[in-house]
């Protein structure tokens, strides 16, 4: 692995299960760029190598409070196989992690960070980034919204049901309501729009589609989708784009929403706890 070696196409070092990785691959498809998602990506091993550290030189440091209900970041890292370097201070853990994903372009140039990589592909041939400054700003606006407020609201709602976080009916009601505020907002925006920013698809559509895919497939049944007519039509519209379908396959709408299962939480938590202790 070298950021200066000659190679065919781009090489992406990323966690396969992350929606941001999917968005990057879709953006690359729109740019007609060949991307190899490294099949042997092992964060624990690669993060210790000088070559990877040169490509991703900065670390994210977060203060996390560890307890019965582990933080969402900790759980995401554990689920995705990401080792954590942490130091405990009165119940708080300082978590240090190299920036992932990392792209090495066909010219051997490294880029780290999901938003930067997706934007890189989106600008190639103006495939997903509009030329008009206002529409460019809108694209950035929705990408930022997806990766920050929407991501926080949706995972706070769905992760307890999936067993990644401790389940509380009272807390779940509040987080689900917060997520629906985001969904209703998008539904209103799309009332008179084909896509979010322009008459054609942009990077904003790609990123938000990828974020909402599992929500539509596991949590929103026909009744829920009936309350989000415009957003649902937009999801279908995006899913039929060849570049999207080639990355995610067919969008399978939910028939029966997944329910909280105490056994699922009890099964997952020891695995997560053991992983964190071993790293």
C-alpha positions, 0 to 999 in steps of 0.5 A: 500500500502506497500513496505514490505507487502507480495503480489502476483506478482508485482504492478505498479503505473503508468499513463496508457496512457504513452508509457513507461508504455506499454513498462514496461508491455511488458518487464514483459510479456517477463519475464513471470512476473505478473504485476498489474497496479494499477487501482486506481492510483491517483498521487495527492492523493498517492504523499502525502502519506508517503508510496509512498514518501518512494518508490519514495523519489526524485523529478524532478525539471524543470524550465518551461516557461509558456505562450501561448505555454505551455511546453511539460512537463507541458502538459504531466503532465496535460494530464496524471492527474499529479498535479504540485507544482510550483512557478512563477519567472518572467514567469518561473515556477519551477515544482516539481514532484515525480518520476513516475512510481514506481514498487513494486516487488513480494518481496516488493522491490520498484523501481522508474523510467521507465527505471530502471523498464523496465531494471529490467524486461529485465534482468530477465532470460536475456529475453530482455537484451543480455549477451554480453557487447557490445550488452548490451551497444547497448540496453542502447544506443537505450533506451536512444535515444528513451527516450530523442532525439526521444521523444523530436523530435516526440512530438514536431512534433505530439503534436501541431497537436493533440492540446496539443501545440500551432500550427505554420506551420513554427515550425511544418516544422522544428520539423517534419524534425527533427523527420524524421531524427530519423526515417530515421536513424532507417530505415538505421540501420534496413536495414540489421538487424532483430532487433536493437541490436541482432538477437532477440528482446531486450528492445531497440526494445520494448521501440522504438516500443511503442514510435512509435506506435501512429506515425504509427497509426496516422501520417504515411500514406502509402506514408510515410511508403513506405519511411521507408520500413525497419522500417515499416517491423520491426514495423510489426515484433514487433507487431506480437510478442505475448508479444507485441500483448497482451499489445497493440493489433493489430497495425493499420496503418494510412490511412489518417494522422491526421490534425491540427484542430484549434477547437481541440486546443481551446477546450483542452487549457482551460481544461489544463489551468484550471487544472494547476490553480487548482493545 
